[in-house]
Amino acid sequence: MSSAKKVVFISSIILNVLCIGVFAFYANSSSAMKNPLSSKHSSKQSYRDNPYYIERTTLFKQLSIPKESIVFLGDSITQRSEWSELFHNKQIVNRGVADDTTEGVLHRLKSITDAKPKKIFLMIGINDLNEQKSVKQTKANYSEILERIHKESPDTKVYIQSVLPVNNKKCGDAVDNKDVIALNNYLERLAKKHNDSYIDLYSKVSTHNQLKSNFTVDGLHLKGQGYAIWKQEVQAYVNQ
C-alpha cells in the first residue's frame, strides 16, 4: 500500500471512530434527557456528593428567608416552578433541590426552621423510591422531618403535598406508582397525627395511576399545565 493510500486509510478509520463517539455521546445525552429516572439518577450517590445538592445548598447559604415567608420545600419538581410569580406573591421562597431525597431535606432543614417561616409546603420522596430506598425508610425520614419542623419552628404551618405519580411509558419502570400510593397513604395519616394539612395532588394529575401524558415531557417533571393544576389545588392554603 502506498504512503498516500495509508494516510487515507488511517484518516478514514479515525473519522469513523470519531463519528461513532459523537453518535454515542448524543444517544446517551438524549436517553438521559428522556429518562430522568435513569441509572445515573438511581445510583447510591449521597446527597453530600451530589453536585446539584451542593450547588443549591451553598447558594441558599448566601440567601436569607425573610420573616413571614412561605417556603416551598422539595426536589426538582418543586425547584422547576417559579412560585412567587405563579402566585403573584413575593413572600414565597423556593427551596427545591434537584435530585433531593428525604435524607437531603433532613440535612438542610435547620436553615429553613431557623428562619421560622409562616408556612412550609412540602413535597419529597420520589427520588427515595427511585434510589430503591424502602418505603419504610422513606416514611421514617418523612416523620422525622415533620417532628423537627414542629419542634424547631412550632408556629410554622405545614402543608404535606402528596408525592406525584410518574408516567412509566415515558420514564421507565424504576418507580412503581403502587409505592407512591403507599407512601401517600402514610403521609395522609402522618398529617392527621401532627395536625397538618394534607393536599392530594396525586389524583389531580393522574389517570389510571399514571402521571397524565399531557402534563409531562419526561414522565417525571411537570409542564406548565401541571403547575397550573398544582396552583389551583394549593391556592386557598397559600392565601390563608
MDAnalysis code that builds the backbone (N, CA, C; Angstrom):
import MDAnalysis as mda
import numpy as np

u = mda.Universe.empty(720, n_residues=240, atom_resindex=np.repeat(np.arange(240), 3), trajectory=True)
u.add_TopologyAttr("name", ["N", "CA", "C"] * 240)
u.add_TopologyAttr("resid", np.arange(1, 241))
u.add_TopologyAttr("resname", ["MET", "SER", "SER", "ALA", "LYS", "LYS", "VAL", "VAL", "PHE", "ILE", "SER", "SER", "ILE", "ILE", "LEU", "ASN", "VAL", "LEU", "CYS", "ILE", "GLY", "VAL", "PHE", "ALA", "PHE", "TYR", "ALA", "ASN", "SER", "SER", "SER", "ALA", "MET", "LYS", "ASN", "PRO", "LEU", "SER", "SER", "LYS", "HIS", "SER", "SER", "LYS", "GLN", "SER", "TYR", "ARG", "ASP", "ASN", "PRO", "TYR", "TYR", "ILE", "GLU", "ARG", "THR", "THR", "LEU", "PHE", "LYS", "GLN", "LEU", "SER", "ILE", "PRO", "LYS", "GLU", "SER", "ILE", "VAL", "PHE", "LEU", "GLY", "ASP", "SER", "ILE", "THR", "GLN", "ARG", "SER", "GLU", "TRP", "SER", "GLU", "LEU", "PHE", "HIS", "ASN", "LYS", "GLN", "ILE", "VAL", "ASN", "ARG", "GLY", "VAL", "ALA", "ASP", "ASP", "THR", "THR", "GLU", "GLY", "VAL", "LEU", "HIS", "ARG", "LEU", "LYS", "SER", "ILE", "THR", "ASP", "ALA", "LYS", "PRO", "LYS", "LYS", "ILE", "PHE", "LEU", "MET", "ILE", "GLY", "ILE", "ASN", "ASP", "LEU", "ASN", "GLU", "GLN", "LYS", "SER", "VAL", "LYS", "GLN", "THR", "LYS", "ALA", "ASN", "TYR", "SER", "GLU", "ILE", "LEU", "GLU", "ARG", "ILE", "HIS", "LYS", "GLU", "SER", "PRO", "ASP", "THR", "LYS", "VAL", "TYR", "ILE", "GLN", "SER", "VAL", "LEU", "PRO", "VAL", "ASN", "ASN", "LYS", "LYS", "CYS", "GLY", "ASP", "ALA", "VAL", "ASP", "ASN", "LYS", "ASP", "VAL", "ILE", "ALA", "LEU", "ASN", "ASN", "TYR", "LEU", "GLU", "ARG", "LEU", "ALA", "LYS", "LYS", "HIS", "ASN", "ASP", "SER", "TYR", "ILE", "ASP", "LEU", "TYR", "SER", "LYS", "VAL", "SER", "THR", "HIS", "ASN", "GLN", "LEU", "LYS", "SER", "ASN", "PHE", "THR", "VAL", "ASP", "GLY", "LEU", "HIS", "LEU", "LYS", "GLY", "GLN", "GLY", "TYR", "ALA", "ILE", "TRP", "LYS", "GLN", "GLU", "VAL", "GLN", "ALA", "TYR", "VAL", "ASN", "GLN"])
u.atoms.positions = np.array([
    [0.848, -1.200, 0.000],
    [0.000, 0.000, 0.000],
    [0.876, 1.240, 0.000],
    [0.590, 2.167, -0.893],
    [1.381, 3.393, -0.985],
    [1.154, 4.254, 0.243],
    [2.104, 5.206, 0.466],
    [2.004, 6.103, 1.619],
    [0.714, 6.902, 1.582],
    [0.349, 7.350, 0.369],
    [-0.869, 8.160, 0.234],
    [-2.103, 7.354, 0.625],
    [-2.139, 6.079, 0.166],
    [-3.288, 5.237, 0.494],
    [-3.345, 4.932, 1.988],
    [-2.147, 4.764, 2.620],
    [-2.106, 4.521, 4.064],
    [-2.685, 5.703, 4.831],
    [-2.314, 6.909, 4.389],
    [-2.814, 8.123, 5.048],
    [-4.333, 8.201, 4.940],
    [-4.842, 7.915, 3.733],
    [-6.294, 7.957, 3.517],
    [-6.992, 6.895, 4.370],
    [-6.377, 5.681, 4.411],
    [-6.966, 4.577, 5.165],
    [-7.023, 4.898, 6.658],
    [-5.910, 5.402, 7.196],
    [-5.847, 5.735, 8.628],
    [-6.804, 6.880, 8.960],
    [-6.829, 7.878, 8.058],
    [-7.732, 9.012, 8.273],
    [-9.184, 8.558, 8.299],
    [-9.499, 7.592, 7.420],
    [-10.863, 7.063, 7.364],
    [-11.236, 6.365, 8.663],
    [-10.287, 5.584, 9.196],
    [-10.538, 4.888, 10.464],
    [-10.773, 5.889, 11.590],
    [-9.909, 6.909, 11.657],
    [-10.036, 7.926, 12.709],
    [-11.379, 8.643, 12.612],
    [-11.759, 8.983, 11.389],
    [-13.025, 9.685, 11.179],
    [-14.210, 8.824, 11.608],
    [-14.141, 7.533, 11.271],
    [-15.225, 6.626, 11.657],
    [-15.340, 6.488, 13.174],
    [-14.176, 6.390, 13.834],
    [-14.168, 6.288, 15.300],
    [-14.768, 7.537, 15.927],
    [-14.383, 8.704, 15.384],
    [-14.922, 9.967, 15.900],
    [-16.430, 10.044, 15.707],
    [-16.890, 9.617, 14.552],
    [-18.330, 9.642, 14.263],
    [-19.100, 8.742, 15.227],
    [-18.534, 7.552, 15.475],
    [-19.177, 6.627, 16.409],
    [-19.228, 7.232, 17.805],
    [-18.128, 7.876, 18.213],
    [-18.073, 8.503, 19.531],
    [-19.085, 9.614, 19.681],
    [-19.182, 10.455, 18.655],
    [-20.149, 11.561, 18.690],
    [-21.571, 11.021, 18.749],
    [-21.845, 10.002, 17.940],
    [-23.184, 9.405, 17.929],
    [-23.531, 8.824, 19.296],
    [-22.579, 8.121, 19.902],
    [-22.826, 7.517, 21.212],
    [-23.076, 8.583, 22.265],
    [-22.311, 9.686, 22.182],
    [-22.478, 10.779, 23.147],
    [-23.878, 11.358, 23.081],
    [-24.313, 11.670, 21.874],
    [-25.637, 12.269, 21.718],
    [-26.750, 11.279, 22.023],
    [-26.513, 10.020, 21.742],
    [-27.515, 8.999, 22.071],
    [-27.689, 8.895, 23.575],
    [-26.563, 8.902, 24.300],
    [-26.635, 8.838, 25.754],
    [-27.264, 10.088, 26.328],
    [-26.905, 11.249, 25.757],
    [-27.467, 12.512, 26.230],
    [-28.961, 12.531, 26.016],
    [-29.385, 12.077, 24.839],
    [-30.813, 12.051, 24.527],
    [-31.554, 11.111, 25.454],
    [-30.953, 9.962, 25.728],
    [-31.584, 8.990, 26.617],
    [-31.733, 9.548, 28.013],
    [-30.696, 10.248, 28.494],
    [-30.747, 10.829, 29.836],
    [-31.813, 11.898, 29.929],
    [-31.948, 12.679, 28.834],
    [-32.960, 13.725, 28.814],
    [-34.356, 13.124, 28.826],
    [-34.538, 12.029, 28.104],
    [-35.856, 11.419, 28.013],
    [-36.201, 10.627, 29.261],
    [-35.194, 10.113, 29.953],
    [-35.445, 9.267, 31.103],
    [-34.787, 9.847, 32.346],
    [-35.507, 10.690, 33.097],
    [-34.926, 11.303, 34.288],
    [-34.707, 10.305, 35.407],
    [-35.314, 9.129, 35.315],
    [-35.133, 8.091, 36.317],
    [-34.198, 7.010, 35.794],
    [-33.148, 7.437, 35.099],
    [-32.175, 6.515, 34.524],
    [-31.245, 5.998, 35.603],
    [-30.336, 5.096, 35.210],
    [-29.397, 4.524, 36.169],
    [-28.512, 5.589, 36.779],
    [-28.270, 6.661, 36.045],
    [-27.469, 7.765, 36.578],
    [-28.103, 8.314, 37.841],
    [-29.439, 8.455, 37.819],
    [-30.137, 9.025, 38.947],
    [-30.438, 7.992, 40.020],
    [-30.453, 6.729, 39.655],
    [-30.806, 5.703, 40.630],
    [-29.578, 5.143, 41.337],
    [-28.444, 5.768, 41.176],
    [-27.241, 5.323, 41.860],
    [-27.365, 5.633, 43.347],
    [-26.448, 5.079, 44.121],
    [-26.473, 5.272, 45.561],
    [-25.679, 6.512, 45.976],
    [-25.488, 7.452, 45.081],
    [-24.726, 8.658, 45.374],
    [-25.370, 9.418, 46.526],
    [-24.572, 9.758, 47.527],
    [-25.071, 10.504, 48.665],
    [-25.333, 11.944, 48.268],
    [-26.272, 12.562, 48.967],
    [-26.520, 13.984, 48.722],
    [-25.256, 14.805, 48.962],
    [-24.376, 14.324, 49.833],
    [-23.138, 15.053, 50.132],
    [-22.232, 15.168, 48.906],
    [-22.358, 14.230, 47.966],
    [-21.523, 14.221, 46.767],
    [-22.280, 14.661, 45.520],
    [-23.548, 14.981, 45.676],
    [-24.379, 15.334, 44.528],
    [-24.148, 16.789, 44.134],
    [-23.679, 17.046, 42.907],
    [-23.372, 18.428, 42.511],
    [-24.576, 19.349, 42.563],
    [-25.768, 18.855, 42.184],
    [-26.973, 19.689, 42.258],
    [-27.217, 20.133, 43.697],
    [-27.105, 19.181, 44.611],
    [-27.361, 19.461, 46.023],
    [-26.351, 20.467, 46.565],
    [-25.094, 20.255, 46.242],
    [-24.038, 21.149, 46.726],
    [-24.218, 22.553, 46.174],
    [-24.507, 22.656, 44.877],
    [-24.678, 23.970, 44.249],
    [-25.848, 24.733, 44.857],
    [-26.973, 24.061, 45.024],
    [-28.160, 24.745, 45.546],
    [-28.009, 25.109, 47.021],
    [-27.521, 24.184, 47.825],
    [-27.438, 24.459, 49.257],
    [-26.382, 25.509, 49.576],
    [-25.293, 25.544, 48.808],
    [-24.310, 26.608, 49.036],
    [-24.851, 27.955, 48.579],
    [-25.712, 27.948, 47.554],
    [-26.385, 29.188, 47.154],
    [-27.321, 29.656, 48.260],
    [-28.077, 28.726, 48.843],
    [-29.022, 29.091, 49.896],
    [-28.319, 29.744, 51.082],
    [-27.056, 29.355, 51.320],
    [-26.309, 29.951, 52.428],
    [-26.024, 31.429, 52.191],
    [-26.064, 31.854, 50.926],
    [-25.843, 33.261, 50.588],
    [-27.156, 34.054, 50.626],
    [-28.255, 33.350, 50.817],
    [-29.572, 33.979, 50.809],
    [-30.201, 33.868, 52.196],
    [-31.221, 34.650, 52.411],
    [-31.947, 34.557, 53.674],
    [-33.428, 34.363, 53.391],
    [-34.097, 33.727, 54.310],
    [-35.539, 33.542, 54.214],
    [-36.189, 34.618, 55.075],
    [-36.857, 35.583, 54.470],
    [-37.449, 36.682, 55.238],
    [-38.533, 36.198, 56.205],
    [-38.781, 36.996, 57.210],
    [-39.831, 36.698, 58.176],
    [-41.180, 36.634, 57.465],
    [-42.043, 35.748, 57.923],
    [-43.385, 35.576, 57.358],
    [-43.358, 34.973, 55.951],
    [-42.261, 34.326, 55.592],
    [-42.162, 33.725, 54.262],
    [-42.985, 32.445, 54.165],
    [-43.310, 32.105, 52.926],
    [-43.949, 30.836, 52.599],
    [-42.928, 30.027, 51.810],
    [-42.489, 28.907, 52.355],
    [-41.417, 28.118, 51.752],
    [-41.992, 26.906, 51.019],
    [-41.626, 26.771, 49.758],
    [-41.926, 25.550, 49.007],
    [-40.662, 24.698, 49.048],
    [-40.753, 23.558, 49.719],
    [-39.599, 22.709, 50.012],
    [-39.747, 21.367, 49.306],
    [-38.694, 20.966, 48.573],
    [-38.781, 19.686, 47.877],
    [-37.616, 19.428, 46.957],
    [-37.869, 18.648, 45.907],
    [-36.833, 18.254, 44.954],
    [-36.959, 19.053, 43.661],
    [-36.561, 18.465, 42.542],
    [-36.560, 19.198, 41.268],
    [-37.963, 19.583, 40.813],
    [-38.965, 18.802, 41.198],
    [-40.334, 19.129, 40.797],
    [-40.757, 20.446, 41.430],
    [-40.291, 20.690, 42.643],
    [-40.522, 21.980, 43.301],
    [-39.609, 23.046, 42.723],
    [-38.335, 22.696, 42.541],
    [-37.352, 23.680, 42.079],
    [-37.731, 24.294, 40.737],
    [-38.342, 23.508, 39.855],
    [-38.557, 23.946, 38.477],
    [-39.705, 24.946, 38.302],
    [-40.436, 25.222, 39.352],
    [-41.516, 26.207, 39.239],
    [-41.053, 27.572, 39.738],
    [-41.637, 28.619, 39.176],
    [-41.402, 29.988, 39.641],
    [-42.585, 30.358, 40.539],
    [-42.498, 29.953, 41.801],
    [-43.652, 30.023, 42.690],
    [-44.119, 31.441, 42.977],
    [-43.197, 32.324, 43.265],
    [-43.609, 33.691, 43.604],
    [-44.311, 34.361, 42.435],
    [-43.869, 34.066, 41.224],
    [-44.532, 34.616, 40.039],
    [-45.864, 33.920, 39.781],
    [-45.887, 32.625, 39.996],
    [-47.103, 31.855, 39.745],
    [-48.257, 32.335, 40.631],
    [-47.924, 32.648, 41.885],
    [-48.948, 33.089, 42.829],
    [-49.004, 34.614, 42.976],
    [-48.126, 35.314, 42.264],
    [-48.040, 36.773, 42.406],
    [-47.862, 37.142, 43.885],
    [-46.936, 36.448, 44.519],
    [-46.732, 36.597, 45.957],
    [-45.234, 36.599, 46.253],
    [-44.712, 37.749, 46.631],
    [-43.280, 37.882, 46.874],
    [-42.837, 37.244, 48.185],
    [-43.781, 36.806, 48.985],
    [-43.427, 36.138, 50.236],
    [-42.975, 34.698, 50.014],
    [-43.237, 34.168, 48.829],
    [-42.930, 32.760, 48.567],
    [-41.458, 32.581, 48.215],
    [-40.839, 31.606, 48.862],
    [-39.423, 31.293, 48.660],
    [-39.306, 29.854, 48.160],
    [-38.529, 29.646, 47.111],
    [-38.342, 28.316, 46.531],
    [-37.107, 27.657, 47.137],
    [-37.320, 26.547, 47.818],
    [-36.212, 25.774, 48.380],
    [-36.249, 24.339, 47.846],
    [-36.454, 24.239, 46.532],
    [-36.375, 22.950, 45.868],
    [-34.954, 22.663, 45.420],
    [-34.558, 21.403, 45.485],
    [-33.217, 20.976, 45.074],
    [-33.344, 19.739, 44.188],
    [-32.835, 19.816, 42.985],
    [-32.884, 18.677, 42.065],
    [-32.230, 17.448, 42.687],
    [-32.845, 16.301, 42.495],
    [-32.365, 15.007, 42.987],
    [-32.513, 14.826, 44.495],
    [-33.113, 15.782, 45.204],
    [-33.136, 15.689, 46.663],
    [-34.027, 14.555, 47.148],
    [-33.709, 14.097, 48.347],
    [-34.413, 12.996, 48.997],
    [-34.820, 13.432, 50.400],
    [-35.546, 12.573, 51.099],
    [-35.913, 12.890, 52.477],
    [-34.667, 13.066, 53.345],
    [-33.634, 12.291, 53.072],
    [-32.386, 12.413, 53.828],
    [-31.732, 13.764, 53.571],
    [-31.737, 14.207, 52.313],
    [-31.163, 15.503, 51.984],
    [-31.923, 16.644, 52.627],
    [-33.254, 16.538, 52.667],
    [-34.066, 17.571, 53.323],
    [-33.740, 17.626, 54.810],
    [-33.601, 16.478, 55.439],
    [-33.235, 16.456, 56.856],
    [-31.924, 17.185, 57.099],
    [-30.964, 16.985, 56.204],
    [-29.649, 17.591, 56.373],
    [-29.695, 19.110, 56.273],
    [-30.583, 19.662, 55.439],
    [-30.619, 21.112, 55.237],
    [-31.810, 21.794, 55.923],
    [-32.537, 21.025, 56.714],
    [-33.776, 21.542, 57.284],
    [-33.554, 22.685, 58.272],
    [-32.466, 22.649, 59.018],
    [-32.243, 23.666, 60.050],
    [-32.163, 25.069, 59.458],
    [-31.602, 25.182, 58.252],
    [-31.501, 26.502, 57.624],
    [-32.881, 27.081, 57.329],
    [-33.874, 26.214, 57.238],
    [-35.248, 26.656, 56.989],
    [-35.978, 26.907, 58.300],
    [-35.883, 25.988, 59.240],
    [-36.585, 26.174, 60.511],
    [-36.004, 27.329, 61.318],
    [-34.717, 27.614, 61.152],
    [-34.112, 28.760, 61.843],
    [-34.773, 30.073, 61.434],
    [-35.293, 30.120, 60.202],
    [-35.929, 31.339, 59.692],
    [-37.352, 31.503, 60.215],
    [-37.893, 30.463, 60.829],
    [-39.259, 30.493, 61.367],
    [-40.269, 30.976, 60.325],
    [-40.343, 30.292, 59.179],
    [-41.275, 30.730, 58.134],
    [-42.731, 30.592, 58.582],
    [-43.589, 31.333, 57.915],
    [-45.015, 31.281, 58.232],
    [-45.616, 29.940, 57.823],
    [-45.229, 29.448, 56.645],
    [-45.769, 28.207, 56.115],
    [-44.685, 27.434, 55.373],
    [-44.812, 26.121, 55.376],
    [-43.961, 25.259, 54.556],
    [-44.868, 24.328, 53.754],
    [-44.685, 24.342, 52.436],
    [-45.366, 23.397, 51.554],
    [-44.331, 22.354, 51.146],
    [-44.526, 21.131, 51.592],
    [-43.514, 20.083, 51.449],
    [-43.947, 19.011, 50.456],
    [-43.069, 18.720, 49.506],
    [-43.242, 17.555, 48.631],
    [-41.876, 16.907, 48.435],
    [-41.729, 15.698, 48.912],
    [-40.449, 14.998, 48.812],
    [-40.717, 13.489, 48.873],
    [-39.863, 12.701, 48.221],
    [-39.965, 11.251, 48.333],
    [-39.809, 10.480, 47.044],
    [-40.062, 11.113, 45.897],
    [-39.996, 10.359, 44.642],
    [-38.582, 9.869, 44.357],
    [-37.568, 10.670, 44.725],
    [-36.187, 10.243, 44.479],
    [-35.752, 9.143, 45.442],
    [-36.344, 9.109, 46.630],
    [-36.081, 7.987, 47.541],
    [-36.497, 6.678, 46.876],
    [-37.690, 6.682, 46.296],
    [-38.190, 5.470, 45.636],
    [-37.344, 5.125, 44.416],
    [-36.914, 6.144, 43.686],
    [-36.072, 5.906, 42.515],
    [-34.728, 5.303, 42.898],
    [-34.214, 5.684, 44.059],
    [-32.929, 5.153, 44.525],
    [-33.098, 3.811, 45.234],
    [-34.290, 3.234, 45.106],
    [-34.590, 1.911, 45.661],
    [-34.523, 1.890, 47.185],
    [-34.716, 3.048, 47.810],
    [-34.848, 3.055, 49.261],
    [-36.227, 2.501, 49.602],
    [-36.312, 1.815, 50.700],
    [-37.578, 1.194, 51.059],
    [-38.610, 2.256, 51.425],
    [-39.861, 1.925, 51.190],
    [-40.940, 2.824, 51.598],
    [-40.877, 3.032, 53.111],
    [-40.505, 1.986, 53.845],
    [-40.401, 2.063, 55.305],
    [-39.382, 3.115, 55.729],
    [-38.196, 3.128, 55.104],
    [-37.165, 4.096, 55.454],
    [-37.586, 5.506, 55.064],
    [-38.232, 5.632, 53.912],
    [-38.707, 6.938, 53.465],
    [-39.750, 7.484, 54.433],
    [-40.630, 6.617, 54.904],
    [-41.632, 7.026, 55.888],
    [-40.968, 7.522, 57.169],
    [-39.954, 6.796, 57.626],
    [-39.265, 7.170, 58.860],
    [-38.602, 8.535, 58.719],
    [-37.949, 8.773, 57.588],
    [-37.308, 10.068, 57.357],
    [-38.342, 11.188, 57.298],
    [-39.449, 10.926, 56.627],
    [-40.502, 11.933, 56.490],
    [-41.071, 12.286, 57.865],
    [-41.276, 11.279, 58.688],
    [-41.774, 11.508, 60.041],
    [-40.809, 12.377, 60.834],
    [-39.520, 12.120, 60.676],
    [-38.510, 12.920, 61.374],
    [-38.513, 14.362, 60.881],
    [-38.725, 14.565, 59.577],
    [-38.807, 15.922, 59.027],
    [-39.911, 16.707, 59.736],
    [-41.084, 16.109, 59.850],
    [-42.213, 16.800, 60.479],
    [-41.969, 17.043, 61.962],
    [-41.425, 16.052, 62.643],
    [-41.141, 16.213, 64.068],
    [-40.173, 17.368, 64.298],
    [-39.180, 17.478, 63.446],
    [-38.203, 18.558, 63.606],
    [-38.802, 19.923, 63.291],
    [-39.610, 19.996, 62.251],
    [-40.238, 21.284, 61.921],
    [-41.072, 21.772, 63.100],
    [-41.889, 20.889, 63.658],
    [-42.775, 21.295, 64.748],
    [-42.007, 21.602, 66.030],
    [-40.861, 20.979, 66.206],
    [-40.043, 21.255, 67.386],
    [-39.223, 22.531, 67.207],
    [-38.618, 22.698, 66.041],
    [-37.704, 23.813, 65.815],
    [-38.408, 25.095, 65.391],
    [-39.606, 24.973, 64.832],
    [-40.367, 26.147, 64.397],
    [-41.857, 25.884, 64.642],
    [-42.258, 25.856, 65.904],
    [-43.607, 25.397, 66.268],
    [-44.761, 26.229, 65.714],
    [-44.510, 27.472, 65.347],
    [-45.584, 28.317, 64.817],
    [-45.738, 28.203, 63.299],
    [-44.872, 27.444, 62.670],
    [-44.944, 27.262, 61.215],
    [-46.052, 26.279, 60.854],
    [-46.913, 26.686, 59.938],
    [-47.963, 25.784, 59.446],
    [-47.374, 24.919, 58.331],
    [-47.624, 23.627, 58.404],
    [-47.046, 22.682, 57.448],
    [-48.149, 22.099, 56.565],
    [-47.869, 22.088, 55.266],
    [-48.801, 21.531, 54.290],
    [-48.087, 20.390, 53.568],
    [-48.557, 19.173, 53.816],
    [-47.953, 17.997, 53.206],
    [-48.627, 17.752, 51.863],
    [-47.855, 17.886, 50.810],
    [-48.368, 17.653, 49.463],
    [-48.034, 16.230, 49.032],
    [-49.013, 15.533, 48.516],
    [-48.778, 14.151, 48.108],
    [-47.663, 14.072, 47.072],
    [-46.939, 12.969, 47.096],
    [-45.939, 12.699, 46.064],
    [-46.681, 12.435, 44.756],
    [-46.164, 12.977, 43.667],
    [-46.830, 12.831, 42.377],
    [-46.499, 11.485, 41.730],
    [-47.394, 10.973, 40.902],
    [-47.091, 9.747, 40.162],
    [-46.092, 10.025, 39.049],
    [-45.525, 8.973, 38.506],
    [-44.700, 9.086, 37.305],
    [-45.484, 8.486, 36.142],
    [-45.023, 8.764, 34.947],
    [-45.582, 8.136, 33.749],
    [-44.570, 7.113, 33.262],
    [-44.827, 5.839, 33.537],
    [-43.846, 4.791, 33.257],
    [-43.539, 4.611, 31.782],
    [-44.471, 4.941, 30.911],
    [-44.206, 4.825, 29.480],
    [-43.124, 5.801, 29.041],
    [-43.016, 6.913, 29.752],
    [-42.048, 7.939, 29.371],
    [-40.745, 7.875, 30.170],
    [-40.809, 7.362, 31.386],
    [-39.594, 7.401, 32.212],
    [-39.113, 6.030, 32.671],
    [-39.736, 4.964, 32.192],
    [-39.265, 3.639, 32.574],
    [-39.914, 3.147, 33.857],
    [-39.422, 2.014, 34.346],
    [-40.062, 1.325, 35.465],
    [-39.287, 1.413, 36.773],
    [-38.390, 2.386, 36.896],
    [-37.600, 2.496, 38.122],
    [-38.482, 2.763, 39.336],
    [-39.592, 3.464, 39.124],
    [-40.529, 3.761, 40.212],
    [-41.864, 3.095, 39.910],
    [-42.382, 2.387, 40.900],
    [-43.700, 1.764, 40.796],
    [-44.699, 2.681, 41.504],
    [-45.716, 3.125, 40.798],
    [-46.686, 4.034, 41.407],
    [-47.454, 3.404, 42.564],
    [-47.422, 2.084, 42.683],
    [-48.017, 1.442, 43.857],
    [-47.268, 1.865, 45.118],
    [-45.944, 2.038, 45.002],
    [-45.154, 2.514, 46.136],
    [-45.472, 3.976, 46.438],
    [-45.712, 4.757, 45.397],
    [-46.086, 6.161, 45.587],
    [-47.411, 6.239, 46.342],
    [-48.363, 5.411, 45.955],
    [-49.667, 5.387, 46.623],
    [-49.513, 4.977, 48.087],
    [-48.692, 3.960, 48.340],
    [-48.465, 3.502, 49.713],
    [-47.850, 4.609, 50.555],
    [-46.896, 5.330, 49.980],
    [-46.267, 6.433, 50.698],
    [-47.282, 7.537, 50.977],
    [-48.087, 7.866, 49.981],
    [-49.084, 8.923, 50.162],
    [-50.126, 8.559, 51.219],
    [-50.530, 7.311, 51.259],
    [-51.480, 6.877, 52.293],
    [-50.901, 7.101, 53.684],
    [-49.611, 6.825, 53.805],
    [-48.936, 7.055, 55.084],
    [-48.855, 8.545, 55.388],
    [-48.539, 9.350, 54.381],
    [-48.412, 10.792, 54.598],
    [-49.730, 11.409, 55.037],
    [-50.821, 10.901, 54.510],
    [-52.132, 11.411, 54.924],
    [-52.378, 11.116, 56.402],
    [-52.010, 9.928, 56.835],
    [-52.155, 9.580, 58.260],
    [-51.203, 10.407, 59.113],
    [-49.997, 10.612, 58.606],
    [-48.997, 11.386, 59.339],
    [-49.453, 12.834, 59.509],
    [-50.094, 13.374, 58.493],
    [-50.611, 14.744, 58.573],
    [-51.639, 14.865, 59.696],
    [-52.516, 13.889, 59.798],
    [-53.523, 13.907, 60.862],
    [-52.863, 13.823, 62.234],
    [-51.835, 12.998, 62.334],
    [-51.126, 12.836, 63.604],
    [-50.532, 14.155, 64.076],
    [-49.985, 14.935, 63.157],
    [-49.334, 16.201, 63.518],
    [-50.261, 17.403, 63.360],
    [-51.517, 17.143, 63.039],
    [-52.488, 18.219, 62.818],
    [-52.048, 19.148, 61.689],
    [-51.465, 18.552, 60.653],
    [-51.051, 19.293, 59.460],
    [-52.081, 19.079, 58.355],
    [-52.022, 19.927, 57.352],
    [-52.920, 19.782, 56.204],
    [-52.291, 18.846, 55.177],
    [-53.081, 17.923, 54.664],
    [-52.635, 17.034, 53.591],
    [-53.339, 17.449, 52.308],
    [-52.562, 17.670, 51.256],
    [-53.108, 18.113, 49.977],
    [-52.895, 17.011, 48.947],
    [-53.988, 16.469, 48.458],
    [-53.924, 15.388, 47.470],
    [-53.741, 15.971, 46.071],
    [-52.519, 15.948, 45.590],
    [-52.234, 16.363, 44.218],
    [-52.190, 15.166, 43.273],
    [-51.897, 13.993, 43.844],
    [-51.755, 12.774, 43.037],
    [-52.967, 12.560, 42.136],
    [-54.150, 12.591, 42.727],
    [-55.358, 12.286, 41.957],
    [-55.685, 13.368, 40.933],
    [-55.155, 14.564, 41.141],
    [-55.468, 15.679, 40.243],
    [-54.627, 15.661, 38.967],
    [-53.503, 14.969, 39.013],
    [-52.614, 14.967, 37.844],
    [-52.457, 13.573, 37.243],
    [-53.257, 12.628, 37.713],
    [-53.086, 11.242, 37.256],
    [-54.325, 10.722, 36.549],
    [-54.101, 9.729, 35.725],
    [-55.179, 8.944, 35.133],
    [-54.705, 7.501, 35.086],
    [-55.538, 6.583, 35.576],
    [-55.158, 5.166, 35.662],
    [-53.826, 5.000, 36.406],
    [-53.655, 5.792, 37.470],
    [-52.456, 5.741, 38.310],
    [-51.167, 6.015, 37.540],
    [-51.257, 6.868, 36.539],
    [-50.089, 7.332, 35.795],
    [-50.166, 8.852, 35.677],
    [-49.023, 9.519, 35.766],
    [-48.990, 10.957, 35.519],
    [-49.514, 11.209, 34.113],
    [-50.485, 12.104, 33.995],
    [-51.104, 12.358, 32.692],
    [-50.048, 12.754, 31.671],
    [-50.089, 12.134, 30.513],
    [-49.051, 12.338, 29.499],
    [-48.997, 13.778, 29.006],
    [-50.125, 14.488, 29.034],
    [-50.117, 15.879, 28.567],
    [-49.596, 16.843, 29.615],
    [-49.269, 16.324, 30.807],
    [-48.709, 17.156, 31.868],
    [-47.190, 17.023, 31.961],
    [-46.585, 16.150, 31.155],
    [-45.157, 15.880, 31.311],
    [-44.498, 15.566, 29.979],
    [-43.221, 15.896, 29.891],
    [-42.425, 15.534, 28.721],
    [-41.624, 14.272, 29.008],
    [-41.008, 14.216, 30.192],
    [-40.097, 13.116, 30.511],
    [-40.701, 12.051, 31.421],
    [-41.947, 12.232, 31.838],
    [-42.589, 11.237, 32.681],
    [-42.468, 11.497, 34.162],
    [-41.681, 12.496, 34.545],
    [-41.469, 12.820, 35.955],
    [-41.795, 14.281, 36.246],
    [-41.171, 15.180, 35.487],
    [-41.332, 16.609, 35.738],
    [-42.575, 17.156, 35.046],
    [-43.067, 18.259, 35.582],
    [-44.321, 18.815, 35.089],
    [-44.117, 19.879, 34.025],
    [-45.051, 19.917, 33.105],
    [-45.172, 21.034, 32.173],
    [-46.012, 22.121, 32.853],
    [-46.156, 23.241, 32.162],
    [-46.902, 24.354, 32.734],
    [-48.312, 23.992, 33.153],
    [-48.969, 23.130, 32.359],
    [-50.341, 22.735, 32.684],
    [-50.414, 22.024, 34.034],
    [-49.374, 21.249, 34.338],
    [-49.336, 20.551, 35.619],
    [-49.186, 21.513, 36.777],
    [-48.316, 22.510, 36.595],
    [-48.140, 23.502, 37.658],
    [-49.397, 24.347, 37.840],
    [-50.157, 24.549, 36.782],
    [-51.421, 25.289, 36.890],
    [-52.404, 24.532, 37.787],
    [-52.449, 23.196, 37.633],
    [-53.299, 22.377, 38.497],
    [-52.805, 22.453, 39.936],
    [-51.500, 22.350, 40.110],
    [-50.886, 22.430, 41.441],
    [-51.290, 23.746, 42.106],
    [-51.131, 24.844, 41.388],
    [-51.505, 26.155, 41.925],
    [-52.966, 26.169, 42.348],
    [-53.815, 25.656, 41.495],
    [-55.255, 25.644, 41.762],
    [-55.573, 24.910, 43.064],
    [-54.861, 23.819, 43.320],
    [-55.148, 22.991, 44.488],
    [-54.600, 23.569, 45.789],
    [-53.552, 24.383, 45.726],
    [-52.964, 24.912, 46.965],
    [-53.239, 26.398, 47.163],
    [-53.876, 27.032, 46.201],
    [-54.110, 28.478, 46.251],
    [-54.760, 28.914, 47.570],
    [-55.801, 28.226, 47.969],
    [-56.516, 28.613, 49.189],
    [-55.615, 28.518, 50.416],
    [-54.727, 27.517, 50.454],
    [-53.823, 27.356, 51.594],
    [-52.758, 28.447, 51.606],
    [-52.297, 28.836, 50.438],
    [-51.312, 29.916, 50.343],
    [-51.924, 31.224, 50.830],
    [-53.189, 31.440, 50.512],
    [-53.852, 32.703, 50.839],
    [-54.363, 32.782, 52.270],
    [-54.412, 31.640, 52.965],
    [-54.938, 31.641, 54.336],
    [-54.146, 32.563, 55.251],
])
